[in-house]
Amino acid sequence: MPSSTPVTPAQPLRIASINVNGVRAAYRKGMGDWLAGRDVDILAIQEVRASTDDLEGLLGPDWSIVHDAATAKGRAGVAIASRSTATIHRVQLGADEFDSAGRWLEADYEVNGTIVTVVSTYVHSGEADTPKQVEKYTFLDAMLSRLPELAAHSDRVVVLGDLNVGHRKFDIKNWKGNVKRAGFLPEERAYFDRIVGAEEDPAYNAGAGLGWVDVGRKWAGEVDGPYTWWSWRGQAFDNDTGWRIDYQLATPALAASVTNYAVDRAAAYDQRWSDHTPVVVDYAI
């Protein structure tokens, strides 16, 4: 059974994130095998599309689960599964009249005497020039307002999940064909400029903007990808025509403790269990 005692990993704290595109379908396709072999301490899940009972039945008794379902049944849903229980969790984001259910979930964990705050989030996909895009911007506005509050709450915070925006040209294989599409609109990318800095800023990803760190870009460097989402259609996966839209955004103190970053890309198309791939980071805390 999950312990109510603080997390005391003998190795770095391993935090993983994955948009499962429906957890029941993901388990039918092999997610359980991946999880069993990955030695994850804390797992953030997006697009759960299932009940808490479903999650508990699939993951088993060794995991403590907090889950925020979407208002509309069978849509969105975010969860955090951990080897020990969270000390507290929060779900509200933005104004009371804004429905953030199923898209933002915060949980605090005590790790070696330190509070680590983990946020599993699923940003709207949006659609240019439609009300769906307005809703996406409303969510991103609320997220920008919340980030400084989180940093004030703890100096070790990670916001992770499917953020549905490629910040830079490195983050999308065919970026030229997507500049007018949701996910790579200039207005969307500007939000990330405010979080980690614009790429032309000398302090980009090192104190610029709100001071947060894009762990994936910091670790990979100035290279294409590594992508985290590929369409099921055509040859996108085989040709690595992907998008990097799954992030771990960390406060500077937490980012400084990273010892490894990995994108667990499936070995072959028929071994995929989601259109996204897990993003796994080790933190020495």
Kinemage of the C-alpha trace (Angstrom):
@kinemage 1
@onewidth
@group {chain A} dominant
@subgroup {mainchain}
@vectorlist {calphas} color= white
{ca met a 1} P 0.000 0.000 0.000
{ca pro a 2} L 1.163 3.600 -0.550
{ca ser a 3} L 2.953 4.957 2.481
{ca ser a 4} L 1.825 8.065 4.306
{ca thr a 5} L 5.455 8.781 5.206
{ca pro a 6} L 7.569 11.249 3.193
{ca val a 7} L 9.241 10.147 -0.022
{ca thr a 8} L 12.835 9.132 0.657
{ca pro a 9} L 14.169 7.773 -2.632
{ca ala a 10} L 17.574 6.093 -2.516
{ca gln a 11} L 18.198 7.517 -5.984
{ca pro a 12} L 17.103 10.783 -7.624
{ca leu a 13} L 13.373 11.470 -7.537
{ca arg a 14} L 11.955 10.279 -10.873
{ca ile a 15} L 8.998 12.325 -12.117
{ca ala a 16} L 7.265 11.346 -15.345
{ca ser a 17} L 4.476 12.903 -17.376
{ca ile a 18} L 2.279 11.401 -20.059
{ca asn a 19} L -0.858 12.324 -21.966
{ca val a 20} L -2.416 8.877 -22.167
{ca asn a 21} L -5.213 9.808 -24.585
{ca gly a 22} L -7.557 7.711 -22.439
{ca val a 23} L -5.991 5.640 -19.664
{ca arg a 24} L -8.086 2.509 -20.249
{ca ala a 25} L -7.095 2.360 -23.919
{ca ala a 26} L -3.455 3.091 -23.012
{ca tyr a 27} L -3.396 0.143 -20.604
{ca arg a 28} L -4.896 -2.151 -23.223
{ca lys a 29} L -2.043 -1.166 -25.547
{ca gly a 30} L 0.843 -1.591 -23.085
{ca met a 31} L 1.136 1.353 -20.703
{ca gly a 32} L 1.278 -0.985 -17.720
{ca asp a 33} L 4.382 -2.726 -19.052
{ca trp a 34} L 6.118 0.626 -19.530
{ca leu a 35} L 5.243 1.800 -16.029
{ca ala a 36} L 6.286 -1.475 -14.395
{ca gly a 37} L 9.764 -1.176 -15.866
{ca arg a 38} L 10.420 2.556 -15.426
{ca asp a 39} L 10.849 2.919 -11.640
{ca val a 40} L 8.815 6.143 -11.497
{ca asp a 41} L 8.221 7.855 -8.139
{ca ile a 42} L 5.620 10.401 -9.271
{ca leu a 43} L 3.549 10.130 -12.451
{ca ala a 44} L 1.513 13.015 -13.874
{ca ile a 45} L -1.225 11.886 -16.246
{ca gln a 46} L -3.303 13.947 -18.672
{ca glu a 47} L -6.403 13.095 -20.695
{ca val a 48} L -7.352 10.420 -18.196
{ca arg a 49} L -10.918 10.151 -19.529
{ca ala a 50} L -11.877 7.718 -16.778
{ca ser a 51} L -12.981 7.550 -13.153
{ca thr a 52} L -10.798 7.442 -10.056
{ca asp a 53} L -11.927 3.843 -9.574
{ca asp a 54} L -10.681 3.039 -13.081
{ca leu a 55} L -7.303 4.595 -12.305
{ca glu a 56} L -6.948 2.734 -9.030
{ca gly a 57} L -7.890 -0.537 -10.666
{ca leu a 58} L -5.393 -0.108 -13.498
{ca leu a 59} L -2.426 1.211 -11.508
{ca gly a 60} L -2.936 -1.088 -8.533
{ca pro a 61} L -2.604 -0.705 -4.761
{ca asp a 62} L 1.033 0.430 -4.742
{ca trp a 63} L 0.066 3.888 -5.992
{ca ser a 64} L -1.579 6.805 -4.189
{ca ile a 65} L -3.728 8.736 -6.667
{ca val a 66} L -5.190 12.230 -6.763
{ca his a 67} L -7.483 12.866 -9.711
{ca asp a 68} L -9.481 15.788 -11.060
{ca ala a 69} L -12.019 14.764 -13.672
{ca ala a 70} L -13.397 17.127 -16.302
{ca thr a 71} L -16.890 18.550 -15.949
{ca ala a 72} L -17.872 16.767 -19.166
{ca lys a 73} L -17.683 13.015 -18.679
{ca gly a 74} L -15.132 11.265 -20.890
{ca arg a 75} L -13.159 14.446 -21.609
{ca ala a 76} L -9.758 15.670 -20.389
{ca gly a 77} L -8.996 14.751 -16.766
{ca val a 78} L -5.668 15.065 -14.939
{ca ala a 79} L -4.157 12.891 -12.231
{ca ile a 80} L -0.995 12.419 -10.193
{ca ala a 81} L 0.030 8.967 -9.000
{ca ser a 82} L 2.784 8.597 -6.431
{ca arg a 83} L 4.476 6.002 -4.275
{ca ser a 84} L 3.536 7.978 -1.158
{ca thr a 85} L 0.604 10.233 -0.400
{ca ala a 86} L 0.492 13.935 -1.149
{ca thr a 87} L 0.404 16.193 1.895
{ca ile a 88} L -2.194 18.405 0.186
{ca his a 89} L -3.623 18.924 -3.280
{ca arg a 90} L -5.402 21.789 -5.051
{ca val a 91} L -7.441 21.910 -8.257
{ca gln a 92} L -8.803 25.429 -8.809
{ca leu a 93} L -7.152 27.637 -11.439
{ca gly a 94} L -8.287 31.107 -12.409
{ca ala a 95} L -11.517 32.894 -11.577
{ca asp a 96} L -14.382 31.002 -9.995
{ca glu a 97} L -16.479 31.269 -13.151
{ca phe a 98} L -13.736 29.665 -15.272
{ca asp a 99} L -14.075 25.891 -15.589
{ca ser a 100} L -10.579 24.465 -15.131
{ca ala a 101} L -11.846 21.051 -14.019
{ca gly a 102} L -9.824 18.214 -15.461
{ca arg a 103} L -6.962 20.444 -16.548
{ca trp a 104} L -4.975 21.614 -13.495
{ca leu a 105} L -4.012 19.589 -10.431
{ca glu a 106} L -1.414 20.564 -7.818
{ca ala a 107} L 0.006 18.262 -5.150
{ca asp a 108} L 2.681 18.738 -2.499
{ca tyr a 109} L 5.087 15.938 -1.570
{ca glu a 110} L 7.664 15.848 1.196
{ca val a 111} L 10.929 14.528 -0.228
{ca asn a 112} L 13.927 14.192 2.069
{ca gly a 113} L 12.593 17.003 4.233
{ca thr a 114} L 11.821 19.269 1.259
{ca ile a 115} L 8.394 20.154 -0.133
{ca val a 116} L 8.167 19.446 -3.865
{ca thr a 117} L 5.065 20.733 -5.631
{ca val a 118} L 3.973 18.819 -8.728
{ca val a 119} L 1.361 20.185 -11.129
{ca ser a 120} L -0.238 17.979 -13.765
{ca thr a 121} L -1.810 20.164 -16.432
{ca tyr a 122} L -3.572 19.726 -19.744
{ca val a 123} L -3.842 22.953 -21.735
{ca his a 124} L -6.638 23.233 -24.283
{ca ser a 125} L -5.676 22.343 -27.849
{ca gly a 126} L -7.530 25.394 -29.178
{ca glu a 127} L -8.523 26.264 -32.724
{ca ala a 128} L -7.441 29.506 -34.366
{ca asp a 129} L -10.095 32.219 -34.631
{ca thr a 130} L -12.725 30.277 -32.679
{ca pro a 131} L -14.114 30.344 -29.123
{ca lys a 132} L -11.910 27.306 -28.407
{ca gln a 133} L -8.850 29.524 -28.849
{ca val a 134} L -10.295 32.175 -26.539
{ca glu a 135} L -10.756 29.482 -23.888
{ca lys a 136} L -7.137 28.404 -24.376
{ca tyr a 137} L -5.902 31.957 -23.841
{ca thr a 138} L -8.065 32.276 -20.720
{ca phe a 139} L -6.406 29.163 -19.324
{ca leu a 140} L -2.907 30.372 -20.223
{ca asp a 141} L -3.654 33.745 -18.578
{ca ala a 142} L -4.693 31.957 -15.399
{ca met a 143} L -1.574 29.784 -15.553
{ca leu a 144} L 0.662 32.875 -15.876
{ca ser a 145} L -0.977 34.361 -12.814
{ca arg a 146} L -0.553 31.167 -10.819
{ca leu a 147} L 3.130 30.518 -11.598
{ca pro a 148} L 4.559 33.305 -9.383
{ca glu a 149} L 2.284 32.153 -6.554
{ca leu a 150} L 3.597 28.612 -6.889
{ca ala a 151} L 7.205 29.831 -6.887
{ca ala a 152} L 6.471 31.769 -3.701
{ca his a 153} L 4.891 28.673 -2.138
{ca ser a 154} L 7.971 26.492 -2.724
{ca asp a 155} L 11.300 26.890 -4.471
{ca arg a 156} L 10.940 23.359 -5.848
{ca val a 157} L 7.964 23.228 -8.201
{ca val a 158} L 7.452 21.458 -11.509
{ca val a 159} L 4.537 22.157 -13.860
{ca leu a 160} L 4.356 19.288 -16.274
{ca gly a 161} L 2.068 17.879 -18.887
{ca asp a 162} L 0.609 18.492 -22.302
{ca leu a 163} L 0.832 22.264 -22.720
{ca asn a 164} L -0.272 22.123 -26.369
{ca val a 165} L 2.149 24.831 -27.538
{ca gly a 166} L 5.429 24.504 -29.361
{ca his a 167} L 7.479 27.415 -28.064
{ca arg a 168} L 10.236 27.571 -30.673
{ca lys a 169} L 10.989 26.386 -34.197
{ca phe a 170} L 13.021 23.541 -32.697
{ca asp a 171} L 9.803 22.229 -31.177
{ca ile a 172} L 7.934 21.432 -34.408
{ca lys a 173} L 9.300 19.526 -37.376
{ca asn a 174} L 7.208 21.386 -39.980
{ca trp a 175} L 7.031 24.738 -38.229
{ca lys a 176} L 6.647 26.797 -41.433
{ca gly a 177} L 3.374 25.079 -42.243
{ca asn a 178} L 1.977 25.616 -38.742
{ca val a 179} L 2.473 29.311 -37.987
{ca lys a 180} L -1.248 29.965 -38.445
{ca arg a 181} L -2.428 26.864 -36.598
{ca ala a 182} L -3.247 26.452 -32.929
{ca gly a 183} L -0.212 25.118 -31.124
{ca phe a 184} L 2.281 27.402 -32.861
{ca leu a 185} L 0.508 30.739 -33.096
{ca pro a 186} L 2.699 33.751 -32.237
{ca glu a 187} L 0.245 34.733 -29.510
{ca glu a 188} L 0.572 31.299 -27.880
{ca arg a 189} L 4.329 31.248 -28.106
{ca ala a 190} L 4.448 34.679 -26.449
{ca tyr a 191} L 3.098 33.118 -23.257
{ca phe a 192} L 6.191 30.906 -23.114
{ca asp a 193} L 8.396 33.927 -23.766
{ca arg a 194} L 6.947 35.304 -20.531
{ca ile a 195} L 7.539 32.053 -18.643
{ca val a 196} L 11.108 31.137 -19.698
{ca gly a 197} L 12.126 34.095 -21.862
{ca ala a 198} L 12.271 34.741 -25.595
{ca glu a 199} L 14.966 32.879 -27.501
{ca glu a 200} L 16.777 36.113 -28.397
{ca asp a 201} L 17.011 37.074 -24.713
{ca pro a 202} L 20.538 36.402 -23.376
{ca ala a 203} L 18.909 35.002 -20.223
{ca tyr a 204} L 16.521 32.709 -22.130
{ca asn a 205} L 15.793 29.635 -20.003
{ca ala a 206} L 18.193 30.971 -17.381
{ca gly a 207} L 16.259 33.588 -15.446
{ca ala a 208} L 14.382 35.470 -18.165
{ca gly a 209} L 10.631 35.984 -18.041
{ca leu a 210} L 9.147 34.608 -14.833
{ca gly a 211} L 12.380 32.699 -14.309
{ca trp a 212} L 11.080 29.190 -14.884
{ca val a 213} L 13.193 26.613 -16.725
{ca asp a 214} L 12.091 24.455 -19.657
{ca val a 215} L 13.912 21.329 -18.500
{ca gly a 216} L 13.605 19.549 -21.848
{ca arg a 217} L 15.205 22.348 -23.830
{ca lys a 218} L 17.838 22.963 -21.154
{ca trp a 219} L 18.859 19.314 -21.273
{ca ala a 220} L 18.604 18.717 -25.036
{ca gly a 221} L 20.158 22.003 -26.125
{ca glu a 222} L 19.566 23.868 -29.381
{ca val a 223} L 18.438 20.897 -31.466
{ca asp a 224} L 15.255 19.763 -33.187
{ca gly a 225} L 12.917 18.113 -30.721
{ca pro a 226} L 13.099 15.788 -28.968
{ca tyr a 227} L 9.466 15.494 -30.024
{ca thr a 228} L 6.784 14.175 -27.702
{ca trp a 229} L 3.699 13.933 -29.951
{ca trp a 230} L 3.105 12.491 -33.404
{ca ser a 231} L -0.123 12.144 -35.322
{ca trp a 232} L -1.480 8.624 -35.690
{ca arg a 233} L -2.017 9.391 -39.375
{ca gly a 234} L 0.360 8.713 -42.236
{ca gln a 235} L 4.089 8.368 -41.675
{ca ala a 236} L 4.440 11.094 -39.038
{ca phe a 237} L 5.903 8.781 -36.411
{ca asp a 238} L 8.172 6.833 -38.751
{ca asn a 239} L 9.502 10.084 -40.240
{ca asp a 240} L 9.743 11.738 -36.813
{ca thr a 241} L 7.463 14.547 -37.954
{ca gly a 242} L 6.501 15.506 -34.452
{ca trp a 243} L 5.826 18.296 -31.999
{ca arg a 244} L 7.431 18.917 -28.599
{ca ile a 245} L 4.389 20.004 -26.611
{ca asp a 246} L 4.859 17.981 -23.406
{ca tyr a 247} L 6.953 19.856 -20.867
{ca gln a 248} L 8.462 19.843 -17.428
{ca leu a 249} L 8.724 23.501 -16.395
{ca ala a 250} L 10.672 23.805 -13.160
{ca thr a 251} L 11.655 26.516 -10.739
{ca pro a 252} L 15.398 27.289 -10.883
{ca ala a 253} L 16.252 25.421 -7.675
{ca leu a 254} L 14.519 22.259 -8.880
{ca ala a 255} L 15.887 22.576 -12.412
{ca ala a 256} L 19.406 22.782 -11.007
{ca ser a 257} L 18.954 19.316 -9.506
{ca val a 258} L 18.171 17.530 -12.794
{ca thr a 259} L 20.422 14.528 -13.394
{ca asn a 260} L 18.672 13.033 -16.414
{ca tyr a 261} L 15.961 13.842 -18.967
{ca ala a 262} L 14.404 11.288 -21.306
{ca val a 263} L 11.660 11.058 -23.890
{ca asp a 264} L 10.518 7.439 -23.987
{ca arg a 265} L 9.758 7.230 -27.691
{ca ala a 266} L 8.376 3.837 -28.717
{ca ala a 267} L 10.718 1.629 -30.729
{ca ala a 268} L 8.132 1.208 -33.485
{ca tyr a 269} L 4.724 2.539 -34.533
{ca asp a 270} L 2.896 -0.615 -33.488
{ca gln a 271} L 4.402 -0.384 -29.977
{ca arg a 272} L 2.824 2.997 -29.211
{ca trp a 273} L 0.137 3.159 -26.548
{ca ser a 274} L -0.585 6.885 -26.919
{ca asp a 275} L -0.015 9.546 -29.544
{ca his a 276} L 2.204 11.212 -26.921
{ca thr a 277} L 5.276 9.722 -25.286
{ca pro a 278} L 6.347 9.875 -21.639
{ca val a 279} L 8.723 12.627 -20.531
{ca val a 280} L 10.826 11.363 -17.616
{ca val a 281} L 13.130 13.517 -15.473
{ca asp a 282} L 15.357 12.582 -12.530
{ca tyr a 283} L 15.800 15.200 -9.779
{ca ala a 284} L 18.489 14.811 -7.095
{ca ile a 285} L 16.758 16.155 -3.997
